[in-house]
Amino acid sequence: MRGARLVWVALILLTAAMAFASPGVLAKIEGLLPLSGLPVAASAATLSEHELEEINAMPAQDQAMRLLERTINHYSGAGEEIEKRADAWLGQIHSTPELSKLTDVAYFSSDLRVRAAALEIWRIEAGFHKTREAVEEIIHAAATSADRKYFFLSHLGILGNRGVEKQRAFDTLMLYARDPDGDTRAAAINGLALLGTEDTIAPLLEIFRGDTSHDLRERAACNLADSGMLSRDLRRKAVPELVRFSQDPNLDQTTKKWVFQALREITLEKIGDDPTAWVSWYGAQSGRL
């Protein structure tokens, strides 16, 4: 009886100790995997020969879905497979709620290559080849379409990003970025964000600072800071101008708030809404940006 009582007391004490233990201690005791920390590999994260055989036997729509899922999860070779198969999928890939969810997840990935995979799927859904003729077709359609400018200017940016007539795409988008119609300017901003070349930084900054529409200024800010197809290195090129914006007494408070938010997102610095602190920080960088 005495021995049984001691075991029971020990179990009670152990249970109490685990109840008050930190998550890290519990993880060690129970072999649990905490959700914080560095990535822990669950598999080789590469497309196996067996899976490729399975994918090859699928209809094009299912191939695109599977390969985009794998690209989002950083499986080696998945993005290359999308690029390799994309033109053969033309006319066979259609927008569905399931595919739209996947492309949205991919487009908001922190990995620019995953975002590029979303652009390839959107291009194929729209039925555009990566050719100069397709660019000219889109430019003509944008000029003659009153209600589909957003679609055409977005795909002009996508084709430019995928390496087709980048300068032609940029020049055309800039014409629409100065249009008096707000919806047209919104379409051009999205196209510039999707294009994602260094040339797009200055016009996005100009729109951010001076467009008459609060909504369009916010869109430009988001595309400079986080959205769109600019790389992190290119986003840093906007920092000097954003620091200058922070000191501009003519900017309204909402736009100023977006300036500070953009600076924090690009630089990952934990500096508040204080222009003096940002000027001091920038001065200390001495050419590092």
Secondary structure by P-SEA (a helix, b strand, c coil): caaaaaaaaaaaaaaaaaaaccaaaaaaaaccccccccccccccccccaaaaaaaaaccaaaaaaaaaaaaaacccaaaaaaaaacccccccccccaaaaaaaaaaaacccaaaaaaaaaaaaaaacccccaaaaaaaaaaaaaccccaaaaaaaaaaaaaaccaaaaaaaaaaaaaacccaaaaaaaaaaaaaaccccaaaaaaaaacccccaaaaaaaaaaacccccccaaaaaaaaaaaaaaaacccccaaaaaaaaaaaaaaccccccccaaaaaaaaaaccccc
